[in-house]
Amino acid sequence: MMKKLILFLGLVALTGNQALAQGTKDDYLRAFALRGKYAWKMKNGDVDAHQIRGTHKFWYSVYDGQKQVFKEVDAEKNSVTLLPENPEPPRKREWHGPQRHWMEVADEKDGRQNSPDGRLQVFHQENNLWLLEDGKQRQLTFNGDSSYYYSSWGSFSPDGRYYATVRIKPAPKHYVYYVESSPKDRTEPVLHKQEYAKPGDSLNYRVPVIVEVSTGRVVEPATDLFKHQYYVSAPRWDDNSETVTFEYNERGHKVFRVLELSAQTGKVRTLIEERNDKYVNYNRQQRHDFSDGRRILWTSERDGYNHIYLYNRQQGKLVRQVTRGNFYVRGIQHVDEKRGIVYFSACGMNKAEDPYLIHYYKIGLDGKHLVCLTPEEGNHKATYTDDMSYLIDVYSTVTTPPVAVLRSGRDGAVLRVLETADITALQAEGWKAPEVFVAKGRDGVTDMWGLIQRPSNFDPSKKYPVIEYIYSGPGDQYVPKSFTPWIWTMADLAELGFIVVQLDAMTTSFRSRAFEEVCYKNLADAGLPDRIAWIKEAARRYPYMDDSRVGIYGCSAGGQNALSAVLFHGDFYKAAYAACGCHDNRMDKIWWNEQWMGYPVDSSYVNCSNVENAWRLERPLMLLVGELDDNVDPASTMQVVAALQKAGKDFELVVVPGAHHTMGETFGDHKRYDFFVRNLMGVTPPAWNELR
């Protein structure tokens, strides 16, 4: 018994000695200074390229180690010239009156549209369309009223005979209210009101219409093919002045259609239809209508990856799949209709490298003659000339500095190296690149890619607690892939004596549809089982990573993820910092949550709610919210607070007066540092006045 007690006391002493070497005043000072320490230490690396339209020339800016310089590239001459000043003069800021908040849905009554010849102008008045001609006003439509009015956001047909727009049945608006407790110009609080649609709310109903300008005849179609709306886009004229196209996104996002409306008959027909039993990822879709009116190029995830498809417009039928394979098309940059070539970007085609790295390609519309224009390993960003003959390509990885080159758009051949980044000064400051780390996820098969950030004074003989920065969920991937001297989500915390990690797990995007669809009606998953497996494998490979002391933090969706981690996986995650979290998806913005959680609002929203599951908390938690958060309703955090109090749980709450959607600002950063130092290191943080 005595031997066991001595051994126990020895382990306690050892742990204490290790902890005392971390989370110190010096560590804090180093963490606070890191941003300035690494700033402006890379030269010739931050190339920002721009095309000069109508030419084979570019200009770009770059920091040369002393100042920002500007250069012109003549691709035909293969020459570079130093410019005396910025070729793009500062734009004069113009005031256009109040701008709508991004959550506000416009009533579309304020537009004025001119006819192609400039003689006519359509505008909205008294819920109808009016025409201004030769200084005289004429009412164009007569059946609009406040419950079903005409939008003035429309367009004339190319020949000027018709005007296409939508009629709108307005829905009641949902508002969120905020109290600004400490305004700068008064002592009394200010109440703010903001339009904010949430899951399940009613939405405007939109019906495309075509008005014959000379007679006022209104062509209003039957709504059978676009009845259950999330959104119907404004109609877009074809060159023939006989038909318009519009897009229909069904409520619940399981159906998406490209539709055509005839100005003569009012008949609507389907050109393209997407269906999925979970959701159609409409944010990924790109469409190119050919000038001949006979073909449409379209992107879709229908085979499990995002690919390019060619449609026969007249028949409304698929001609062929242009790209194919286990890779992900990230965007179409240009369609050369005359030569039958598509220029696009994609990730995952090169199986020997990080599957998230973006490269640029071209391919024939027949699906043949694929050419990689940017073959070097790295995350590429291309800027083309108008005719795609040349491109400036800037590429790097998180561990290799940027290179900028001039390439041929024909085959990607490097014509000239423009800039090669120099990070000598950065390395002299003690900078070390994070490690790219790959390990299997929950299924034991799929690779998860992430980063491991060690402190600049890393000592492999120490034991380091681990902190994960998380932002999960569909819509993007979040781990940096290009060279970044200062990764704000990782570097500062690491300096306190932590190993900080970040990874893209299941529920995030750009790997495959199946990889992302784990999120469906299941945002609480957040890829956490993959993350746990990844961190455990990293700790097995690197024994100085202590996976018995793992914390997690994030903001917004990441705030929801961080709290979910300790509620549903508290056996692994030992502490969480959750800032401005959308903790209950019923309380957050409609477009994000109905896309992934579905419509109508059902029990899955309850099951994923941090409010409903707050009773599960057994780990240290710090909640932070900006009182004026206009992205995620701050009441979402306060409802977690109420649920935790009701369940008798201990936690910390930080409210930042005057702050909007935030990780915490300077005050919150310091609170986060102290929170993890106390709860993962078992160390009392240095007093704040000692760090001034």
RAURRA-V531345 format. One record per helix or strand. SS is the DSSP state (alpha for helix, beta for strand). FROM is the first residue (numbers start at 1). LEN is the number of residues. If there is no record, write none. Layout:
ss=(SS | SS)
from=(FROM | FROM)
len=(LEN | LEN)
This chain:
ss=(alpha | alpha | beta | beta | beta | beta | beta | beta | beta | beta | beta | beta | beta | beta | beta | beta | beta | beta | beta | beta | alpha | beta | beta | beta | beta | beta | alpha | beta | beta | beta | beta | beta | beta | beta | beta | beta | beta | beta | beta | beta | alpha | beta | beta | beta | alpha | beta | alpha | alpha | beta | alpha | beta | beta | alpha | alpha | alpha | beta | alpha | beta | alpha | alpha)
from=(2 | 25 | 43 | 48 | 57 | 68 | 79 | 112 | 120 | 128 | 136 | 145 | 148 | 155 | 162 | 175 | 190 | 198 | 205 | 218 | 224 | 229 | 236 | 243 | 255 | 268 | 282 | 287 | 295 | 307 | 317 | 328 | 341 | 358 | 371 | 379 | 390 | 403 | 414 | 422 | 424 | 435 | 447 | 464 | 491 | 498 | 513 | 528 | 545 | 557 | 573 | 589 | 590 | 603 | 614 | 620 | 635 | 652 | 665 | 688)
len=(19 | 14 | 1 | 5 | 7 | 7 | 5 | 3 | 6 | 6 | 4 | 1 | 3 | 2 | 8 | 6 | 6 | 1 | 8 | 3 | 3 | 4 | 2 | 8 | 8 | 8 | 3 | 3 | 6 | 6 | 5 | 9 | 7 | 7 | 2 | 6 | 7 | 6 | 7 | 1 | 5 | 6 | 7 | 6 | 5 | 7 | 5 | 14 | 11 | 12 | 7 | 1 | 8 | 5 | 3 | 7 | 12 | 5 | 17 | 4)
